Amino acid sequence: MIKAGVIGLGKWGLNHVKTFKKIRCKLVGISDVDLKKKDLAMEYGTEFFYDYHKLLERVDAVTVATPTDTHFRIVKECLRNNKDVLVEKPIALTTRESEELVTLAKKNNLILSVGYLFRFNNAVRRAKELIKDVGEIQYITCRYIHSTKPPRKDSGVILNLGVHAIDIITFIFGKKPVKVYTKKKNLLSKDFEDSAMAILDYKDFFANIELSCVHPEKKRDMWIIAEREKVYVDFLNQKIIRYPIVVSYDEVIRGDPVEEKIIRNEPLKDELQYFIELVEKHKEMGLIPSEISGRENIDTTKICELLIKSAEENKEIKVK
């Protein structure tokens, strides 16, 4: 049985701990620099480590759920200690750091996976399947907005929320943008944006992404406006409604909306189960699937960097 550990016991790291107790693996230990989190080890029947290096001596693999600005340092140490890693998004703050981590993982023949949770969301997976039926894609709108908790202090909404929206589009449509343009607002901090509006040009269609941590509503959703159908995808509630509408200058042909039958799942459970299964295969046969190469993770970080640069320079930027 794979021996796993969790580094970082904030809200999301605690979710990792709870989820590991539901799947087939042995949670050997948890680590955090806050000694007050020590009681969690007793609560979940595992061992607490103030120094994560001590945890690394005991495990086959770890998940890293620490603040974004610590990802590079901690993940690098884990890879140097020959541990397979799943790190929460984004993989690192910069493209350079991301590339260094991916290179190190490849050199040491290790798994380096990034927690793009929504790839395991059944609504997102169904959306990927149905786009072949909707006709030519005209445009996409996507919202990642909330004010349900205080804003993060390690990164702005582009790196914190935008990475999910960009990755979902990459996953569903298999494309990356050729140009980007962004406007952002730094109301709360001079260092990190709290709201942004990004336009991504995918050549055949464009996507408009709204990002905010000061919006009164909490939404994680997307409209896919296509030739034969307009499709609404609610990621939070795992819901899809298809609107058969064909618009021309001569007429508008409308059918009745159809709600897809989606079996709701626990994306984090499926994500961590998949990671553990990868680690098992890696230990048994040394296999690392091509989708864990890290290339898409680098590209997503790079696009976020360009979105920030576009807003700062107030101009459209090509994605090379």
N, C-alpha and C positions, 0 to 999 in steps of 0.2 A: 504494500500500500504506500502511495506517495506521501511523504512527510512535507507538510506545507507550513509556511509562516506568513504573518501579516506585519508589515512595517507601516506605522502610522495609524493611530486610533482615533481620528476625528470621526465625524458623522459617517462618512462613506467608508472609512476603514473599519468601523464597527459593523457596517453592513456586510463587509467581506467576512469578518469573524463569524457573524450569525449564519451566513450562507455556507461557509465551509463546514459548519456543523451539520448541514443538511445533505452533503454530498459525500461520495466515497473517497475519502482521504483522511489522513491523520493530521489534525491541527496541532503541531508540536509546540508552537509558541507565538506570542505577539510582542511587538516592540513599540515603545514610544518614549519621547524625552520627558513627558509629563508623568512623574511618579504617581500622581493621583489616579492614573489609569491602571495601576497595578491590580486593583480590585476586580477589574474585568477578567483577568486571567483566572481567578478563582471562580467567578461567575460562569465562565464558559469552559471550565475544566482543562485549562492549559497552563503554560508557564509564561511568566512575564520577563522581558529583557529590556533593561534601560539602554544597553549598547547593542544595536542590531547586529554588530559583527559576531557577537556571541550566539545570536539566533542562527546566523548563517552556518555555524559549525554543526548545526543539528538538523538541517532541512535539505530537501531535494530542490525545492522551488519556493519562491516568495511572491507575494503581491505587494506593491508599493503604492500607498495611498496617502502620501505626505504632501505638503504644499508644493505647488508647481515649481517654485524656484529652488527646491531641493532635489528634484527628480534626477537631474544629471549626475550630481555627486553620489547619491545613494545607489542609483541603478548601476552606475559605473563600478562601484565597489562590489555589488552583487555579482556582476558579470566577471569581474576579476577573481571572485571566489568560486567561479564555475557553477553558478546557480541559474536555473531557468527563471525568467522574470515576466510577470504581468504588471505593468505600471499603468496607473490611471492616466487618462488624457490630460494635457498633451504630453507626448513623450518627453519633451524638454521645452525650454523657452525659446530656443533658436534653432535654425536649420543646421548650423555648424555642430551644435551639441547633439542634435538628433542623429546626424550622420556619423559622429564619433561613436555613439552608442551602438548603432546598427553595425558599423564596421567591427567593433569589439565583439559583438554577439556572433557575427559570422566567423570571425577569427577563432573564437573559442568553441564553435559549433554548439551554440546555445539558443534556446527559444527566447525571443524578446517580443512579447505581445503587448499591445496597447489597449486600454479599456474603452473602446468605442462601443458602449453598451447597446446602442440602438440597432446595431447589426444583428443582435439577438432578439429584437423585438418582433413579435409575430406580425404586427401591422406593417412594419418596414419590409419584412421578408415577403409579405403578400403583395405589397406595392411593387416590389422588384419583379414579381411574376406577371403582374397584370399590365405593365406598361406596353407590352407587345401588342395589346388589343386596343389601345386608345387612339392610335393614329399619330401623326406628327406632333411632337411636343412643341408648343408655342412659347410658354414661359412657366416659371415656378415661383411661388412665393412661400416663404418659410419664416416661422416665428419661434424664437427662443427668448421668451420674456418672463419676468417675474419681479416681485419685491417681497417674496415670502421669507427671506432671511437676509441678514446683512451682507453687503457685497464682499467678495474675496479681496484680500489685501496683497496677494501675490501675483495677480494678473488681472487684466481687464476682460470685458465681455467677449472680445474677439477671440482671445485664446481660451477663455473659460467656457463660453457657450458656442461660439462660432465654429469651433472644431467639430462639434457634433453635427451641426447643419451641413457643413462642407462634406464631412465623411458620409453622411446619409445620402447626399446627392451622388457622391462618387460610387457608393455601394449600389444604389438603385440604377443609375444610368451608365456606369462604367466610363465616365468622362472626367476630365479635369478642365478648369477654365483656361481660356487663352488670354483673357484680360480681366482686370478687376478695377473697381472704383468704389471708394468708401467715404462716407461722412461720419464723424464721431463727435461725441460730447463728453467732456471731462467736467462734470458738475461737482463731483464729490472729491476728486483727487487730481492733482496735476500729473500724476504718474500713470494712472490707469483709467481708460474710458469706461463709463458706466452705461452708455448707449451708443449704438452704431447702426447705420443702414448701409448695406453692402450690395452692390450689383456685380454679379459674376457673369461674364460673357463666355458661354460654352460653344460659340460659333453657330450651332444649329438652333440654340435657344438661349434664353438668359434666365437667371435666378436672382430674385430680390430677397435678401435675408435681413430681418429685423431682429436686433439683439438689444436687450435691456435688462438691467437689474433694478430699475426704478419704476417699472410698469405696474399698475394696480392688479392686472390679471396675470395668472400663471398659465402660459401656453407653450406647448411643444407640438407644433403642427405644420402642415404643408398643404398647399393647393398645387395640383398638377393640371395645368390648363393645356389640353391637347385637342387635336383635330376632331375626334369623334366623342370624346368624353372629357368632363371636368371632374377631377378626383380629389376628394378631401381626405387627408390622412391625419388622424389624431394620435400622436405617439404615446401620450400619457394614458389615454383611455383605450388604446389599441383598437381603434375604430376606423373603418374606411367606408365612405359613401361615394358611390359612382353616379354621376349625373350625365346621362346620354343627351348631349346637346350638340347639334351641328349648325353652325352659323354661316350664312352666305348673304350676299346682297339681295338675293331673291326671296329668301325665307329663313326662318329659324325652326328647326325640327327638334322637338323635345320629347324625350321619353321619361318614364317615371324613375325617380332616384332609386338606387338599389344599394342596400347596406350589405357589405361583405360579411360572411360568417367567419369570424376569427376566434380561434380558441386562445384566450388570454394566457400568457405565460409569465414566468419570472425571469426577465432577461439576465439579471445578475447571476442567478442560479445556473442558467444555461451557459453563460459566458465562463464562469469559474469551472463548471463541469467540463466544458470543452478544453479549457487550459490544462486541467489535471489530466485529461485523456491524452493531450499532446505530450505532456511531460512523461506519461507512462510509455508511450510509443518511442519517445526520445531515449529513455533509459533502456528499453528493451532492444530497439533496433537502430538507434542513432538517427532516426528520421526526423526531419524538420520540414513541414509542408511549405510550399512556395509562398502561400499567403501570409506566412509569418516572417517574411524576408525583411519587413520594415520599410520598404520603399514607399508605400502609401502613407505611412506615418510621417516620413520626411516631407513628402509632398504637401500633406495637410498643414504641417507646421510652416512650411514655406509660404503657402497661400495666406495664412494668417499674418505672417510677417509683411507680406505685400499689401494686405488690406490695411494694416496699421500705417505703413509707409504711404499708401495712397491718400489716407486721411490727413496725414501730417503735411504732405506736399500738395494736397488738393489737386490731384491729377490722376488720370487713368494710367494703369501700369500693366505692361505685358508680362505674362507668366512664361518664363523660359524653361 
